[in-house]
């Protein structure tokens, strides 16, 4: 990775970490694009209810995301950028309709 790539990646992380975003938000797409597809990324996923958390947990697991349920309405998820990108392309609109919010987490802070 070039020095410029590293700077761009760090700036994108600073701009989006710990802020909630819709699954189809351009900020999330830009965040994913700023990272190598094989880079492991973590997100905090907020759901509007415990039942929706159960549904979202199954959706994430089916997509290949490693999950940790930290509360009834909060899930920590970890996967490669490629897995996240595919998930959000295929399921982002559905996640938005169900008010699922994503918040990028710094490595080691996904819970």
C-alpha positions as CSV (number, residue, x, y, z in Angstrom):
1,X,0.0,0.0,0.0
2,X,1.4,3.4,-0.9
3,X,1.7,6.2,1.6
4,X,-1.1,8.1,-0.1
5,X,-3.4,5.1,0.2
6,X,-2.6,4.8,3.9
7,X,-3.4,8.5,4.4
8,X,-6.7,8.2,2.5
9,X,-7.6,5.1,4.5
10,X,-6.9,6.9,7.8
11,X,-8.9,10.0,6.8
12,X,-11.9,7.9,5.8
13,X,-11.7,6.0,9.0
14,X,-11.6,9.3,11.0
15,X,-14.6,10.7,9.1
16,X,-16.9,7.7,9.6
17,X,-15.9,5.8,12.8
18,X,-18.5,5.7,15.5
19,X,-21.1,7.6,13.5
20,X,-24.2,5.7,12.4
21,X,-24.9,5.3,8.7
22,X,-27.7,3.7,6.6
23,X,-26.6,0.6,4.8
24,X,-26.9,2.3,1.4
25,X,-25.2,5.5,2.5
26,X,-22.5,6.8,0.2
27,X,-20.3,7.3,3.3
28,X,-20.3,3.5,4.0
29,X,-19.6,2.8,0.3
30,X,-16.7,5.3,0.3
31,X,-15.4,3.8,3.6
32,X,-15.4,0.3,2.1
33,X,-13.8,1.6,-1.1
34,X,-11.0,3.2,0.9
35,X,-9.9,-0.2,2.2
36,X,-8.4,-3.2,0.4
37,X,-11.1,-5.8,-0.3
38,X,-9.2,-8.4,1.9
39,X,-8.9,-6.0,4.9
40,X,-10.8,-7.2,7.9
41,X,-13.3,-4.5,9.0
42,X,-15.6,-4.3,12.0
43,X,-19.0,-2.6,12.3
44,X,-21.4,-2.0,15.1
45,X,-24.9,-2.7,13.8
46,X,-27.9,-1.1,15.5
47,X,-31.4,-2.4,15.2
48,X,-34.7,-0.8,16.2
49,X,-35.9,-3.9,18.2
50,X,-34.7,-7.2,19.6
51,X,-36.7,-9.1,17.0
52,X,-35.1,-7.1,14.3
53,X,-31.7,-7.9,15.9
54,X,-32.5,-11.6,15.6
55,X,-33.4,-11.1,11.9
56,X,-30.2,-9.1,11.3
57,X,-28.0,-11.5,13.1
58,X,-29.2,-14.3,10.7
59,X,-28.7,-12.1,7.7
60,X,-25.1,-11.2,8.7
61,X,-24.2,-14.8,9.5
62,X,-25.6,-16.0,6.2
63,X,-23.4,-13.4,4.5
64,X,-20.3,-14.7,6.2
65,X,-19.9,-12.0,8.9
66,X,-18.6,-13.1,12.3
67,X,-21.0,-11.7,14.8
68,X,-21.1,-10.9,18.5
69,X,-24.5,-9.9,20.0
70,X,-23.5,-7.3,22.6
71,X,-27.1,-6.3,23.5
72,X,-30.6,-7.1,22.2
73,X,-30.4,-4.3,19.7
74,X,-26.6,-4.1,19.0
75,X,-24.4,-6.5,17.1
76,X,-20.7,-6.4,16.5
77,X,-19.8,-7.8,13.1
78,X,-16.4,-8.5,11.6
79,X,-15.6,-9.6,8.0
80,X,-13.4,-8.6,5.0
81,X,-14.3,-5.5,3.1
82,X,-15.3,-7.7,0.2
83,X,-17.9,-9.5,2.3
84,X,-19.3,-6.2,3.6
85,X,-19.4,-4.7,0.1
86,X,-21.3,-7.8,-1.3
87,X,-23.7,-7.8,1.7
88,X,-24.5,-4.1,1.3
89,X,-25.0,-4.3,-2.5
90,X,-27.3,-7.3,-2.1
91,X,-29.1,-6.5,1.1
92,X,-28.5,-2.7,1.8
93,X,-31.9,-1.5,0.7
94,X,-33.6,-4.2,2.7
95,X,-31.5,-3.3,5.7
96,X,-32.5,0.4,5.2
97,X,-36.2,-0.5,5.1
98,X,-35.8,-2.1,8.5
99,X,-33.9,0.8,10.0
100,X,-30.6,-1.1,10.4
101,X,-27.7,1.4,11.1
102,X,-24.0,0.6,10.7
103,X,-21.1,2.3,12.5
104,X,-17.6,1.5,11.5
105,X,-15.4,0.5,14.4
106,X,-11.7,0.8,14.8
107,X,-10.0,-2.6,15.0
108,X,-10.5,-4.1,18.5
109,X,-13.5,-1.9,19.2
110,X,-16.3,-3.7,17.5
111,X,-18.1,-4.7,20.7
